[in-house]
Amino acid sequence: MRIETKGHQIDVTPALHDYVNAKFERLARYADGDLEIHVTLRVAKVLHQAEARIATPGATHYAECEADTMYAAIDLLTDKLDRMLDKHKGKQVKHHRSEGTARSGSFG
């Protein structure tokens, strides 16, 4: 899993960088370590905004959140992405029959 954190009109401090890495570590359970995450943090007047784009095998997910503090925005963002990835993982179903489920018998 690779996490890239950048700031737009804000300096990403080591504390923010560590907080983002700690929060996004829980998303690793949705992939086999093949996640590529791009996080952008920005401040727009009073609100703090956090957005992320996650590239998983087969899909790209995007989410953004805003809150009064940057830490709250990151928390909301990880919760939203957790729900999105859980929904995506539930949709991935193998459509091939396994060898043990072949039908036997005659029709007619």
Secondary structure, DSSP 4 states (H G I P E B T S, - for coil): -EEEEEEESS---HHHHHHHHHHHGGGGGGTTS--EEEEEEEEETTEEEEEEEEEETTEEEEEEEEESSHHHHHHHHHHHHHHHHHHHHHH----SPPGGG---S---
